[in-house]
Structures are given as structure tokens and as C-alpha cells.
Amino acid sequence: MIMNNQTVISHFLLLGLPIPPEHQHLFYALFLVMYLTTVLGNLIIIILTLLDSHLHIPMYFFLSNLSFSDLCFSSVTMPKLLQNMLSHNQSITYTCCLIQMNFIIIFGNMESFFLVVMAYDRYVAICFPLHYTSKISPKLCVCLVVLCWMLAIFHAMLHTLLMARLSFCEDNMIPHFFCDISALLKLACSDTHINELMTFIMGGLVIVTPFLLIIVSYVQIVCSILKVSSTQVIHKVFSTCGSHLSVVSLFYGTIIGLYLCSKANNSTAKETAMAMMYTVVTPMMNPFIYSLRNRDIKEALIRVLYKKKISL
Ligand SMILES: *[C@@H]1O[C@H](CO)[C@@H](O)[C@H](O)[C@H]1NC(C)=O
């Protein structure tokens, strides 16, 4: 390790996405629309679950918690990306960079944990409908939500503290649109072995385990549904589970590809495009995928809007 003649870096440059200058405006408009859709879609779900008493059941508490983490997750990265594209000022201070990384890990993890909790909730509701209220009690809901928060915060703190030990020398260009943990590790000029090891172990724990748990829950759901012979029910459950599984796979697939199987042959452009998938596309799709086929949400929307009209 070379410790002498080392300059302390006070800020980084976020180089953003590899977009040719003539297409900047087009992509700016696209990202703005995507971000506004994310905010609107998730806010609607949060507000509906707050206002409508019919939605005061565990499933919608979890859904609104998922929406909350989606909203925060994309708000940690998107406004900065949009601002950078507009102002061409790509600098971000060292502290802000670590804070951004910290929050990305918190909300990314929360999203992952809530997807598991929701899959478990559906599993109990479909496979043990008679025991649902005793198994998923309000107390358990609160415990699960608190546990998700604590795990996410602990995991983020671990990575942030490990990152804060590292020193950064001359190279301060991050070829990414946010302060990504693996992009930062590539820039560090001190020993990053522990960081890489922890990224791999913890990443394996908090990503692969939830993903497997979700798959197991859905497999159980499908198995128990196949015993019921009504084709209509089978069709409905398959289309719902299929759409849930497709966003879940997009989310976990890109993260596993980036943090657990990366190295060597991945180009940076491909990596940033993949990062777009889990930081921008999944948070935007979640509210639609989880509520589009859902009659309760549509009815709640009508009730809330109708009540507004009467009170006016
Ligand atoms: C998250 O879930 C908890 C416990 O079920 C609930 O009380 C809370 O309102 C939810 N939070 C949000 C933002 O929806």
C-alpha cells in the first residue's frame, strides 16, 4: 500500500449514462417521465391505503411499505441524474456520495425484504386461508416491517463504515449515474479485499436468500392451486403470479448479475444500463404490477375520489 504523496479527494464526478450528446434531451424527457410515473404510481398506493379503511389489511400495509421504499429508492438516484443531465455539473462531494450509497443500500434492501414478506403473505393467504388472520396478526405485521427496516439499516451501515475506511487517490471519475458500491471500490487506492468479501457474502445473504424464498412461496402457491380444479381460478392465479415473478426476476436478476457474477467481461456501459433496471424500472413497475389486476385498489380509488366529490 502506498500511503505517501496521496491527495485526499473531496469530490467525485458522476459521469452518468453513456448517452451521445445529440440524444441527451430525448433521454432527459424519458427519465423525467419515468420518475414522475414512479412518484405518482407509488404515492397513489400510499395515499389510498392511508385513506381507505377497506385496505387496512396486512397485504396492503405491505404493499404501501413497498411503495414507500420504491419511492425513496428512485428519489435517491433519479433527481441527481436529472440535475446532472441538465446542468452538466457532474460533481458530488465525498460525503454526499457516501450518503447516497448508504440510502441506496437501505431502500434497495427494504424493497427486497418487502417483496419476500409479500410473497409469504400471499402464500399464507392462498395455502392456509382459514388460518390467515391468526397467522398474519397485526402484531406480526409490525414486527416484520420493523425487522426489514433494521436489517436494511444495519447492512447499509456496515458497507458505509467499510467504505469510509478506504482512501481515494487521483482518480475521482465514477462511470455511473449514482455512487454505486462496486464503482467506488474500483476507484479506491487502498486495500479493498474486506469490502469485496463483505459485498459478496452479505450480497449473497440479502439477495439470493430473499429471491429463493420468493420462488419457494410461489411454487407452493402454484402447487396448492393446481389441486383446485377450477380453470378460471388457475388462470387468474397464474397470470397474477406470472406478472409478480417477472418484476421480481428483473429486480433480482440484474442485482445478482451486477454484484455477484460481475467482474472482467462486463463493460461499464452494460453495467449502468443494467443498474437502470433495478433502480428505475422496477420501482416504476411495482405499483402497476401489484395493483393493476387488483379490484380492491380500483374500488378504493373510486371510493376515495367519490368521497372527495361529495365533500366538495
Ligand atoms: C408499513 O406497515 C406498517 C405495519 O403493518 C403500517 O403500520 C404502516 O402504515 C406501513 N407504512 C406505510 C408507509 O405504508
The ligand as a Tripos MOL2 file, in Angstrom:
@<TRIPOS>MOLECULE
LIG
   14    14     1     0     0
SMALL
NO_CHARGES

@<TRIPOS>ATOM
      1 C1        -46.0000   -0.2110    6.8680 C.3       1 LIG1
      2 O1        -46.5360   -1.2870    7.6120 O.3       1 LIG1
      3 C2        -46.9070   -0.9600    8.9430 C.3       1 LIG1
      4 C3        -47.2310   -2.2250    9.7180 C.3       1 LIG1
      5 O2        -48.1170   -3.0570    9.0570 O.3       1 LIG1
      6 C4        -48.0380    0.0390    8.8810 C.3       1 LIG1
      7 O3        -48.4850    0.3620   10.1730 O.3       1 LIG1
      8 C5        -47.5470    1.2980    8.1600 C.3       1 LIG1
      9 O4        -48.6100    2.1980    7.9840 O.3       1 LIG1
     10 C6        -46.9480    0.9610    6.8000 C.3       1 LIG1
     11 N1        -46.2410    2.1230    6.2960 N.am      1 LIG1
     12 C7        -46.5550    2.7210    5.1540 C.2       1 LIG1
     13 C8        -45.7260    3.8650    4.7120 C.3       1 LIG1
     14 O5        -47.4740    2.3740    4.4940 O.2       1 LIG1
@<TRIPOS>BOND
     1     1     2 1
     2     1    10 1
     3     2     3 1
     4     3     4 1
     5     3     6 1
     6     4     5 1
     7     6     7 1
     8     6     8 1
     9     8     9 1
    10     8    10 1
    11    10    11 1
    12    11    12 1
    13    12    13 1
    14    12    14 2
@<TRIPOS>SUBSTRUCTURE
     1 LIG1         1 GROUP 0 **** ****
